[in-house]
């Protein structure tokens, strides 16, 4: 078995933490793990892409276009922009809460309607699950816990080879103690919403 996850978003959303949690959980499960990160302008709100591959005999983090088993999209436009990584059988979990680029925020450009982005993703794969991770994170106590919501959502994806308890334990090991309760609650909310 080999499994490929592409995690995409914008700098500051916790994409790198999510990739660490998933990668360490895969390692704890006994899989060979390879990861790569592309985050040149991440601190300024630029695109972030992490590739995680795990399974028996995995030695390279590189994956062919269209080879992703799962695309985890922290931001709608970034999810749509990276659809080339998917195929018709890929699962996609997409946060519906946009983060506007500076040109959009300044009023010089417009952000596409999120419904249009959802429709574009569905044209590539019918296996799209959407979640309002930011709202659930706020419900848990802090908007920045949206990444924990997304990790919880992944735990509920049909066929995902890493178990819920394993992912939760790894999340607990990777967040500061003072934010542990919020992140655990956010994880549980993401898992529950995706399990509906």
CORHU-V998497 format. One record per residue. RES is the residue in three letters. PSI is psi in radians with two decimals (* if undefined). OMEGA is omega in degrees with one decimal (999 if undefined). Layout:
# CORHU-V998497
res:RES psi:PSI omega:OMEGA
res:RES psi:PSI omega:OMEGA
This chain:
# CORHU-V998497
res:UNK psi:2.35 omega:170.8
res:UNK psi:2.46 omega:-176.6
res:UNK psi:2.37 omega:-176.8
res:UNK psi:2.23 omega:178.4
res:UNK psi:2.28 omega:172.0
res:UNK psi:2.17 omega:-179.0
res:UNK psi:2.12 omega:-175.6
res:UNK psi:2.63 omega:178.0
res:UNK psi:-2.67 omega:-176.7
res:UNK psi:2.59 omega:179.4
res:UNK psi:2.33 omega:179.8
res:UNK psi:-0.12 omega:-178.7
res:UNK psi:-0.15 omega:-179.6
res:UNK psi:0.35 omega:178.8
res:UNK psi:-0.74 omega:-177.9
res:UNK psi:-0.69 omega:176.4
res:UNK psi:-0.77 omega:179.5
res:UNK psi:-0.72 omega:-179.9
res:UNK psi:-0.64 omega:177.4
res:UNK psi:-0.75 omega:179.9
res:UNK psi:-0.85 omega:-179.0
res:UNK psi:-0.74 omega:-179.6
res:UNK psi:-0.78 omega:179.1
res:UNK psi:-0.62 omega:177.3
res:UNK psi:-0.71 omega:178.3
res:UNK psi:-0.70 omega:177.8
res:UNK psi:-0.77 omega:178.5
res:UNK psi:-0.51 omega:179.4
res:UNK psi:-0.08 omega:176.5
res:UNK psi:0.14 omega:179.8
res:UNK psi:2.70 omega:165.6
res:UNK psi:2.41 omega:-173.9
res:UNK psi:2.39 omega:173.0
res:UNK psi:2.35 omega:-177.5
res:UNK psi:2.66 omega:170.7
res:UNK psi:2.73 omega:-179.0
res:UNK psi:2.45 omega:171.5
res:UNK psi:1.91 omega:-176.2
res:UNK psi:0.91 omega:-175.8
res:UNK psi:-0.81 omega:-177.3
res:UNK psi:0.46 omega:-172.6
res:UNK psi:-0.67 omega:-177.3
res:UNK psi:-0.33 omega:-179.3
res:UNK psi:0.33 omega:179.0
res:UNK psi:0.27 omega:179.7
res:UNK psi:3.05 omega:-178.3
res:UNK psi:2.51 omega:176.3
res:UNK psi:2.32 omega:177.0
res:UNK psi:2.17 omega:174.0
res:UNK psi:2.34 omega:175.7
res:UNK psi:2.28 omega:177.4
res:UNK psi:2.15 omega:174.7
res:UNK psi:2.36 omega:177.5
res:UNK psi:2.73 omega:-179.4
res:UNK psi:-2.86 omega:-179.1
res:UNK psi:2.14 omega:176.0
res:UNK psi:0.27 omega:177.1
res:UNK psi:2.19 omega:-179.9
res:UNK psi:-0.31 omega:-176.9
res:UNK psi:2.47 omega:176.1
res:UNK psi:-0.16 omega:-175.8
res:UNK psi:2.44 omega:-179.5
res:UNK psi:2.46 omega:178.0
res:UNK psi:2.62 omega:174.4
res:UNK psi:2.35 omega:-179.1
res:UNK psi:0.11 omega:-175.6
res:UNK psi:0.01 omega:-176.7
res:UNK psi:2.33 omega:170.1
res:UNK psi:-0.55 omega:-178.1
res:UNK psi:2.29 omega:170.5
res:UNK psi:2.07 omega:179.5
res:UNK psi:1.86 omega:-174.3
res:UNK psi:1.97 omega:-180.0
res:UNK psi:-0.26 omega:-176.4
res:UNK psi:2.36 omega:-172.2
res:UNK psi:-0.88 omega:-177.3
res:UNK psi:-0.67 omega:177.7
res:UNK psi:-0.61 omega:176.6
res:UNK psi:-0.84 omega:-179.1
res:UNK psi:-0.73 omega:-178.5
res:UNK psi:-0.45 omega:-177.0
res:UNK psi:0.30 omega:-179.8
res:UNK psi:-0.35 omega:177.9
res:UNK psi:-0.31 omega:179.6
res:UNK psi:-0.19 omega:-173.3
res:UNK psi:2.99 omega:170.7
res:UNK psi:-3.13 omega:-175.1
res:UNK psi:-0.33 omega:-180.0
res:UNK psi:-0.12 omega:-178.7
res:UNK psi:2.49 omega:170.7
res:UNK psi:2.47 omega:177.6
res:UNK psi:2.22 omega:172.6
res:UNK psi:2.09 omega:-173.7
res:UNK psi:2.21 omega:171.2
res:UNK psi:2.32 omega:-177.5
res:UNK psi:-0.07 omega:-175.9
res:UNK psi:1.95 omega:-178.1
res:UNK psi:2.63 omega:168.4
res:UNK psi:2.00 omega:-173.0
res:UNK psi:2.30 omega:173.4
res:UNK psi:2.80 omega:-175.9
res:UNK psi:-0.65 omega:-179.8
res:UNK psi:-0.56 omega:175.4
res:UNK psi:-0.81 omega:-179.9
res:UNK psi:-0.57 omega:-180.0
res:UNK psi:-0.11 omega:177.2
res:UNK psi:0.16 omega:-178.7
res:UNK psi:-0.40 omega:178.9
res:UNK psi:2.93 omega:178.4
res:UNK psi:2.61 omega:177.5
res:UNK psi:2.37 omega:-179.5
res:UNK psi:2.62 omega:176.3
res:UNK psi:2.38 omega:-177.8
res:UNK psi:-0.60 omega:177.2
res:UNK psi:-0.63 omega:177.2
res:UNK psi:-0.65 omega:178.1
res:UNK psi:-0.77 omega:178.0
res:UNK psi:-0.77 omega:179.9
res:UNK psi:-0.69 omega:179.3
res:UNK psi:-0.69 omega:179.0
res:UNK psi:-0.72 omega:-179.4
res:UNK psi:-0.44 omega:177.2
res:UNK psi:-0.49 omega:-179.6
res:UNK psi:-0.76 omega:-179.9
res:UNK psi:2.35 omega:176.1
res:UNK psi:-0.11 omega:-174.5
res:UNK psi:0.85 omega:-179.9
res:UNK psi:2.28 omega:171.7
res:UNK psi:2.26 omega:179.6
res:UNK psi:2.68 omega:-178.3
res:UNK psi:2.44 omega:175.8
res:UNK psi:1.37 omega:-172.4
res:UNK psi:-0.63 omega:-177.3
res:UNK psi:-0.76 omega:178.1
res:UNK psi:-0.71 omega:178.2
res:UNK psi:-0.64 omega:177.6
res:UNK psi:-0.70 omega:176.9
res:UNK psi:-0.71 omega:176.2
res:UNK psi:-0.62 omega:178.8
res:UNK psi:-0.37 omega:176.2
res:UNK psi:-0.24 omega:-178.4
res:UNK psi:2.28 omega:-177.1
res:UNK psi:-0.58 omega:-177.3
res:UNK psi:-0.13 omega:176.9
res:UNK psi:0.20 omega:178.1
res:UNK psi:-0.55 omega:178.2
res:UNK psi:-0.61 omega:176.3
res:UNK psi:-0.63 omega:174.8
res:UNK psi:-0.78 omega:-178.4
res:UNK psi:-0.66 omega:177.4
res:UNK psi:-0.72 omega:175.8
res:UNK psi:-0.68 omega:179.1
res:UNK psi:-0.72 omega:178.8
res:UNK psi:-0.68 omega:-178.9
res:UNK psi:-0.39 omega:-178.5
res:UNK psi:-0.01 omega:-179.6
res:UNK psi:2.25 omega:-179.3
res:UNK psi:2.23 omega:177.9
res:UNK psi:-0.03 omega:179.1
res:UNK psi:2.23 omega:-169.2
res:UNK psi:-0.13 omega:180.0
res:UNK psi:2.28 omega:-174.5
res:UNK psi:2.75 omega:-179.3
res:UNK psi:-0.86 omega:-176.4
res:UNK psi:-0.68 omega:178.5
res:UNK psi:-0.80 omega:179.3
res:UNK psi:-0.71 omega:179.9
res:UNK psi:-0.75 omega:179.0
res:UNK psi:-0.69 omega:179.1
res:UNK psi:-0.65 omega:175.5
res:UNK psi:-0.78 omega:-180.0
res:UNK psi:-0.62 omega:-179.8
res:UNK psi:-0.32 omega:-171.8
res:UNK psi:0.00 omega:178.3
res:UNK psi:2.62 omega:178.5
res:UNK psi:2.53 omega:-176.6
res:UNK psi:-0.64 omega:-176.9
res:UNK psi:-0.31 omega:178.4
res:UNK psi:0.20 omega:-175.1
res:UNK psi:-0.86 omega:-176.7
res:UNK psi:-0.75 omega:179.9
res:UNK psi:-0.77 omega:-178.6
res:UNK psi:-0.66 omega:177.1
res:UNK psi:-0.77 omega:178.6
res:UNK psi:-0.73 omega:179.0
res:UNK psi:-0.76 omega:176.6
res:UNK psi:-0.86 omega:-177.8
res:UNK psi:-0.68 omega:178.4
res:UNK psi:-0.73 omega:177.4
res:UNK psi:-0.75 omega:179.3
res:UNK psi:-0.79 omega:-178.5
res:UNK psi:-0.75 omega:-178.7
res:UNK psi:-0.70 omega:-178.5
res:UNK psi:-0.36 omega:-179.9
res:UNK psi:-0.16 omega:-177.0
res:UNK psi:* omega:999
